[in-house]
Amino acid sequence: MADICLLYITDRTAFAADEPTRRRCLLEKIAEAARAGVDYIQLREKDLPTRELESLAHDVVRILKQLRTENQKLKTALLINSRTDVALATGADGAHLRSDDVSPQDVIAAWRKVYVGTAAPGCPAAQSAAADGSSTSASPRLPLIGISCHSPAEVRQAEANGATFAVFAPVFEKKNVPNIHPAGLNQLHEACKAKIPVLALGGITRENAKSCLEAGASGIAAIRLFQGSDIPGVLRRLHKKC
Protein backbone atom coordinates (compact mmCIF):
# COMPACT_ATOMS: atom_id res chain seq x y z
CA MET A 1 0.00 0.00 0.00
CA ALA A 2 1.30 3.47 -0.94
CA ASP A 3 1.91 6.11 1.69
CA ILE A 4 -1.28 7.37 3.30
CA CYS A 5 -1.92 11.10 3.21
CA LEU A 6 -3.29 12.27 6.58
CA LEU A 7 -5.19 15.44 7.50
CA TYR A 8 -5.89 16.41 11.11
CA ILE A 9 -8.84 18.82 11.35
CA THR A 10 -8.76 20.77 14.59
CA ASP A 11 -11.60 21.42 17.03
CA ARG A 12 -10.41 23.00 20.24
CA THR A 13 -14.00 23.08 21.61
CA ALA A 14 -13.79 19.30 22.07
CA PHE A 15 -11.40 19.90 24.94
CA ALA A 16 -13.71 20.30 27.93
CA ALA A 17 -12.03 23.21 29.70
CA ASP A 18 -11.75 26.98 29.81
CA GLU A 19 -10.51 28.79 26.70
CA PRO A 20 -6.82 29.15 27.73
CA THR A 21 -6.69 25.43 28.55
CA ARG A 22 -8.42 24.51 25.31
CA ARG A 23 -5.86 26.52 23.38
CA ARG A 24 -2.94 24.92 25.21
CA CYS A 25 -4.36 21.42 24.68
CA LEU A 26 -4.91 22.12 20.99
CA LEU A 27 -1.36 23.38 20.47
CA GLU A 28 -0.01 20.30 22.25
CA LYS A 29 -2.10 18.04 20.01
CA ILE A 30 -0.91 19.88 16.89
CA ALA A 31 2.71 19.40 17.94
CA GLU A 32 2.01 15.72 18.57
CA ALA A 33 0.45 15.37 15.12
CA ALA A 34 3.39 17.06 13.42
CA ARG A 35 5.95 14.92 15.22
CA ALA A 36 3.98 11.80 14.29
CA GLY A 37 4.09 12.69 10.60
CA VAL A 38 0.59 13.96 9.79
CA ASP A 39 0.74 15.64 6.37
CA TYR A 40 -1.74 18.45 6.86
CA ILE A 41 -3.25 20.32 9.79
CA GLN A 42 -6.46 22.19 8.99
CA LEU A 43 -6.98 24.92 11.57
CA ARG A 44 -10.79 24.90 11.65
CA GLU A 45 -11.74 27.10 14.59
CA LYS A 46 -14.70 28.77 12.90
CA ASP A 47 -16.05 30.41 16.04
CA LEU A 48 -12.95 32.48 16.71
CA PRO A 49 -12.88 36.20 15.84
CA THR A 50 -10.27 37.14 13.26
CA ARG A 51 -7.75 38.51 15.75
CA GLU A 52 -7.90 35.42 17.95
CA LEU A 53 -7.73 33.07 14.97
CA GLU A 54 -4.71 34.95 13.65
CA SER A 55 -3.02 34.75 17.06
CA LEU A 56 -3.66 31.00 17.24
CA ALA A 57 -2.36 30.49 13.69
CA HIS A 58 0.82 32.42 14.54
CA ASP A 59 1.35 30.07 17.47
CA VAL A 60 0.92 27.03 15.23
CA VAL A 61 3.38 28.43 12.68
CA ARG A 62 5.92 29.00 15.46
CA ILE A 63 5.47 25.45 16.69
CA LEU A 64 5.99 23.99 13.22
CA LYS A 65 9.04 26.20 12.69
CA GLN A 66 10.57 25.03 15.94
CA LEU A 67 9.83 21.39 15.18
CA ARG A 68 11.39 21.80 11.75
CA THR A 69 14.61 23.09 13.30
CA GLU A 70 14.68 19.91 15.37
CA ASN A 71 13.81 17.64 12.46
CA GLN A 72 14.40 18.87 8.92
CA LYS A 73 12.33 15.96 7.56
CA LEU A 74 9.19 17.35 9.18
CA LYS A 75 6.52 17.47 6.48
CA THR A 76 3.42 18.84 8.20
CA ALA A 77 1.77 21.80 6.43
CA LEU A 78 -0.72 24.23 7.95
CA LEU A 79 -3.95 25.16 6.17
CA ILE A 80 -6.32 27.80 7.50
CA ASN A 81 -10.00 27.04 7.13
CA SER A 82 -11.70 29.43 4.66
CA ARG A 83 -9.51 32.40 5.60
CA THR A 84 -6.96 33.20 2.94
CA ASP A 85 -6.25 36.53 4.62
CA VAL A 86 -5.31 34.85 7.89
CA ALA A 87 -3.26 32.23 6.04
CA LEU A 88 -1.25 34.96 4.32
CA ALA A 89 -0.91 37.11 7.42
CA THR A 90 0.49 34.25 9.49
CA GLY A 91 2.67 32.50 6.92
CA ALA A 92 0.58 29.33 6.72
CA ASP A 93 1.06 26.92 3.82
CA GLY A 94 -2.37 27.43 2.33
CA ALA A 95 -6.10 27.34 2.88
CA HIS A 96 -8.89 24.81 3.09
CA LEU A 97 -12.06 25.89 1.29
CA ARG A 98 -15.71 24.92 1.11
CA SER A 99 -16.92 23.77 -2.30
CA ASP A 100 -18.89 27.05 -2.57
CA ASP A 101 -16.07 29.20 -1.22
CA VAL A 102 -13.74 31.49 -3.15
CA SER A 103 -12.04 29.71 -6.01
CA PRO A 104 -8.52 28.27 -5.79
CA GLN A 105 -7.57 30.73 -8.55
CA ASP A 106 -8.50 33.61 -6.25
CA VAL A 107 -6.35 32.14 -3.49
CA ILE A 108 -3.45 31.65 -5.87
CA ALA A 109 -3.79 35.23 -7.13
CA ALA A 110 -3.67 36.54 -3.57
CA TRP A 111 -0.62 34.38 -2.88
CA ARG A 112 1.21 35.71 -5.93
CA LYS A 113 0.83 39.26 -4.63
CA VAL A 114 2.69 38.29 -1.45
CA TYR A 115 5.22 35.67 -2.52
CA VAL A 116 7.76 35.93 -5.31
CA GLY A 117 8.45 32.73 -7.23
CA THR A 118 6.38 29.55 -7.22
CA ALA A 119 6.82 25.81 -6.98
CA ALA A 120 3.82 23.56 -7.45
CA PRO A 121 2.82 21.77 -4.25
CA GLY A 122 1.47 18.27 -3.87
CA CYS A 123 0.76 15.44 -1.47
CA PRO A 124 2.49 14.57 0.76
CA ALA A 125 2.93 18.04 2.18
CA ALA A 126 6.68 17.59 2.44
CA GLN A 127 6.86 19.09 -1.04
CA SER A 128 5.80 22.45 0.36
CA ALA A 129 8.56 22.66 2.96
CA ALA A 130 11.91 24.21 2.20
CA ALA A 131 14.67 21.67 1.74
CA ASP A 132 16.77 23.34 4.40
CA GLY A 133 14.05 23.01 7.06
CA SER A 134 13.05 26.66 6.96
CA SER A 135 9.86 27.99 8.52
CA THR A 136 6.39 27.55 7.10
CA SER A 137 6.44 31.04 5.58
CA ALA A 138 10.00 31.15 4.29
CA SER A 139 9.63 29.23 1.03
CA PRO A 140 7.97 31.16 -1.83
CA ARG A 141 5.50 28.82 -3.51
CA LEU A 142 1.94 28.35 -4.63
CA PRO A 143 -0.45 27.72 -1.75
CA LEU A 144 -1.65 24.28 -0.81
CA ILE A 145 -5.42 24.28 -1.33
CA GLY A 146 -7.80 21.67 0.01
CA ILE A 147 -11.51 21.71 -0.83
CA SER A 148 -14.38 20.04 1.01
CA CYS A 149 -16.53 18.09 -1.44
CA HIS A 150 -19.75 16.13 -1.04
CA SER A 151 -20.14 14.56 -4.48
CA PRO A 152 -17.94 13.24 -7.28
CA ALA A 153 -19.01 16.26 -9.37
CA GLU A 154 -17.68 18.65 -6.73
CA VAL A 155 -14.38 16.76 -6.68
CA ARG A 156 -14.10 17.07 -10.45
CA GLN A 157 -14.80 20.79 -10.16
CA ALA A 158 -12.13 21.12 -7.46
CA GLU A 159 -9.67 19.42 -9.80
CA ALA A 160 -10.60 21.70 -12.69
CA ASN A 161 -10.18 24.76 -10.48
CA GLY A 162 -6.65 23.83 -9.45
CA ALA A 163 -7.08 22.43 -5.94
CA THR A 164 -4.19 20.51 -4.42
CA PHE A 165 -6.51 17.87 -2.99
CA ALA A 166 -10.17 17.24 -2.14
CA VAL A 167 -11.74 16.03 1.09
CA PHE A 168 -14.79 13.86 0.34
CA ALA A 169 -17.42 13.64 3.06
CA PRO A 170 -19.24 12.17 4.77
CA VAL A 171 -18.26 8.64 3.79
CA PHE A 172 -19.83 6.94 6.80
CA GLU A 173 -22.63 7.87 9.16
CA LYS A 174 -21.55 10.00 12.10
CA LYS A 175 -23.19 9.09 15.40
CA ASN A 176 -23.40 12.69 16.56
CA VAL A 177 -24.91 13.86 13.24
CA PRO A 178 -27.49 11.16 12.41
CA ASN A 179 -29.55 13.30 10.00
CA ILE A 180 -26.80 13.63 7.40
CA HIS A 181 -26.91 10.85 4.82
CA PRO A 182 -23.49 9.26 4.24
CA ALA A 183 -22.16 9.11 0.71
CA GLY A 184 -20.77 5.60 1.08
CA LEU A 185 -17.83 3.80 -0.45
CA ASN A 186 -19.27 3.63 -3.98
CA GLN A 187 -19.52 7.41 -4.21
CA LEU A 188 -16.07 7.71 -2.68
CA HIS A 189 -14.76 5.37 -5.38
CA GLU A 190 -16.32 7.55 -8.09
CA ALA A 191 -14.84 10.69 -6.52
CA CYS A 192 -11.39 9.11 -6.44
CA LYS A 193 -11.33 8.86 -10.24
CA ALA A 194 -10.22 12.49 -10.23
CA LYS A 195 -6.56 13.22 -10.85
CA ILE A 196 -6.05 15.03 -7.57
CA PRO A 197 -5.68 13.21 -4.24
CA VAL A 198 -8.99 12.56 -2.49
CA LEU A 199 -9.07 12.14 1.29
CA ALA A 200 -11.96 10.35 3.00
CA LEU A 201 -13.74 12.10 5.88
CA GLY A 202 -16.77 11.35 8.03
CA GLY A 203 -17.12 8.55 10.52
CA ILE A 204 -13.62 7.26 9.79
CA THR A 205 -12.25 4.80 12.34
CA ARG A 206 -9.16 2.62 12.55
CA GLU A 207 -11.42 -0.28 11.54
CA ASN A 208 -12.97 1.20 8.38
CA ALA A 209 -10.05 3.30 7.13
CA LYS A 210 -8.74 0.42 5.02
CA SER A 211 -11.99 0.19 3.07
CA CYS A 212 -11.67 3.88 2.15
CA LEU A 213 -8.17 3.36 0.79
CA GLU A 214 -9.30 0.26 -1.10
CA ALA A 215 -12.01 2.44 -2.67
CA GLY A 216 -9.27 4.68 -4.04
CA ALA A 217 -8.80 7.34 -1.38
CA SER A 218 -5.28 8.74 -1.11
CA GLY A 219 -5.68 9.18 2.60
CA ILE A 220 -7.78 9.97 5.61
CA ALA A 221 -9.05 13.23 7.12
CA ALA A 222 -10.45 13.26 10.64
CA ILE A 223 -11.09 15.21 13.80
CA ARG A 224 -11.83 12.73 16.56
CA LEU A 225 -9.69 9.92 15.15
CA PHE A 226 -6.62 12.09 15.72
CA GLN A 227 -7.64 14.58 18.37
CA GLY A 228 -9.15 12.07 20.77
CA SER A 229 -6.38 9.50 20.57
CA ASP A 230 -2.66 8.93 20.85
CA ILE A 231 -1.73 10.07 17.35
CA PRO A 232 1.50 8.08 16.94
CA GLY A 233 -0.42 4.97 17.98
CA VAL A 234 -3.23 5.72 15.56
CA LEU A 235 -0.77 6.19 12.71
CA ARG A 236 1.02 2.95 13.50
CA ARG A 237 -2.25 1.03 13.48
CA LEU A 238 -3.42 2.71 10.27
CA HIS A 239 -0.22 1.86 8.44
CA LYS A 240 -0.29 -1.68 9.81
CA LYS A 241 -3.87 -2.24 8.65
CA CYS A 242 -3.32 -0.57 5.30
Phi, psi and omega in degrees: 000135179293167178304142180266130176272130188236133180236119175263118178262124187275153174205089185293338181293346178286344176276111186284087182195180175290167187300314178301322179289320176304313182297315179298316180297320180295315180296323176295319180292323177297317177297319178298317180296318180295315179298326182285340177106019174297137185286315184230144168241122177260109180281102190241059180258075191292340183276349185282137171299159186306313183298319181289322176297317179297319178298316179296317180297321176301319179297319179295316178301318179297320179297313181295323178297315180296317179297326180288331175290331179278330183214103184290350177272359180304130186243000186292131178246147182255126175243135178263132184289113171059014182231084178298324180297317179291321178301315180290320183293333185255354180078029175289172183274346181169200184223154171247129189243154167285162179294335179255019182277189172301156184281154174305327179298323178294320179295316180298319179298319178295321180296319183297332179288338183259317185257145178254126181089147181222155173212121188300129179275173176193188180249130010283167187291354178303333183292344180269349183272146177293144184296335182268011177078025181289174185291169183303326186264000190274341186259111179296129183191167172293151179287150167282132183228115173258149179227131175283127182231149183235008177204158175302325180297320179292326176294317178298322178293320177299319177298314182296329182274358174094022177292151176286318178203166177240148173248117185259125186205160350271136180285312181244163178293138178257127186300326182273356176226069188289343184274354179266123184282125180290147180286324179088170185289329180295316177293323176300316180300318178296318180297326184284000175284349176295162183269001173257156178299141177239124179257138181273137180220148174109100179071021182283132177232171176298331183282323184258359181300322182298322181294328177293317179292324177293334177282352176117357180297142177279346181180193187234137171242141183197156170258288188295325181303323180265313188290330183263013185221172171286106189298315177303321178294319178299315181295320178298316181291323177298313181292327178293318181288330189254000000 
